[in-house]
Amino acid sequence: MNRRSVLTLAGASALGAGSLAAPALAQGAWQPERPIRVIVPFPPGGATDVWARLVSETMSEILRTSFVVESRSGAAGMIGAEAVARAPADGYTLLFTITSLVQSPVVLRQNPYDAVRDFTPIGQMGTTTLIFMSRAALGPRNLPEFITFAREQSRRGRGLNLGSWAAGSSAHVFALALNNQLNLGMTHVAYRGEAPMLSAYLGQEVDCGINSLTTMRPHIESGTMVPLAALGDARAGGLPQVPTFVEQGHDIGRGWSGFVGMLAPARLPERVHTRLAEAFRETMARPALQARLRQMDTDPIWLGPQDFGAAIERVRAKWIELTAGMDLQMG
């Protein structure tokens, strides 16, 4: 466990900002009496950690209590998620996570929790486009050049290392699909989050992989990393010059979209659930926060508890379909 900073409230005046503040202060609304712990199931410094801190800072103002953002990484995000699933359902322990919540149990064939039954959805923060990229020092500047290079390296017995931020993640499954479909001969290496994976790039331990722009943009702009293809059906709004896999003739990630959001343990009392969801909704309604998210290459697409819960079920079903028949146990 790595306990990082404590996010404190900015003052009572901030509480009144926004048209959604009044309902949150209705008579009888739940008011936290001690700090709220937000568990991020990945190491500090990655995109999930950054998003959690940004959201928690505003929610601390609205709820008039401190938020403690805590990293509990391991087992492809399952250790932190399981900790929240087993925590008391009192509103003082929350989970801020990504699609790995539903992906890891499916791919790793472990069931420390049920992503639908064991959590209460608070809301979705948004989504982000993932980019397949490689170290600039390798030489290729586009996807066709990379494919030729990777095949040549494999023929010479010097196959590339393909990284992912967790075994069973989007980064793992879609990059491995590319590797297998195009016979690139790469070796998968799983890390415990995007921050360790970034260190591996900089240390030349890993050559390529799928990552979020939130984490990798500075290294793309500095020329250290080269973006090669976007995952999903649309190009990244912050990187429109990079075509999708599908546009480049490779059926990788068609129709895929993940999630970023907040959950609590199952059986959360209704008044606590209502207060937390209202505070998260008010947080996401603030123009300054939306602008900051867009600057971080994140699309602020709010979903309330019911819609977010339905999205989690849809994504899990899609993931089971996508990974059926794939051998993801190695590497």
Secondary structure as GFF3:
##gff-version 3
##sequence-region A 1 331
A	DSSP	beta_strand	2	7	.	.	.	ID=ss1
A	DSSP	alpha_helix	12	15	.	.	.	ID=ss2
A	DSSP	alpha_helix	21	24	.	.	.	ID=ss3
A	DSSP	beta_strand	36	40	.	.	.	ID=ss4
A	DSSP	alpha_helix	47	63	.	.	.	ID=ss5
A	DSSP	beta_strand	67	71	.	.	.	ID=ss6
A	DSSP	three_ten_helix	75	77	.	.	.	ID=ss7
A	DSSP	alpha_helix	78	85	.	.	.	ID=ss8
A	DSSP	beta_strand	93	98	.	.	.	ID=ss9
A	DSSP	alpha_helix	100	108	.	.	.	ID=ss10
A	DSSP	beta_strand	119	126	.	.	.	ID=ss11
A	DSSP	beta_strand	130	135	.	.	.	ID=ss12
A	DSSP	three_ten_helix	136	138	.	.	.	ID=ss13
A	DSSP	alpha_helix	143	155	.	.	.	ID=ss14
A	DSSP	beta_strand	161	164	.	.	.	ID=ss15
A	DSSP	alpha_helix	170	181	.	.	.	ID=ss16
A	DSSP	beta_strand	187	190	.	.	.	ID=ss17
A	DSSP	alpha_helix	194	202	.	.	.	ID=ss18
A	DSSP	beta_strand	208	212	.	.	.	ID=ss19
A	DSSP	alpha_helix	213	221	.	.	.	ID=ss20
A	DSSP	beta_strand	225	230	.	.	.	ID=ss21
A	DSSP	three_ten_helix	246	248	.	.	.	ID=ss22
A	DSSP	beta_strand	260	265	.	.	.	ID=ss23
A	DSSP	alpha_helix	270	285	.	.	.	ID=ss24
A	DSSP	alpha_helix	287	295	.	.	.	ID=ss25
A	DSSP	alpha_helix	305	323	.	.	.	ID=ss26
###
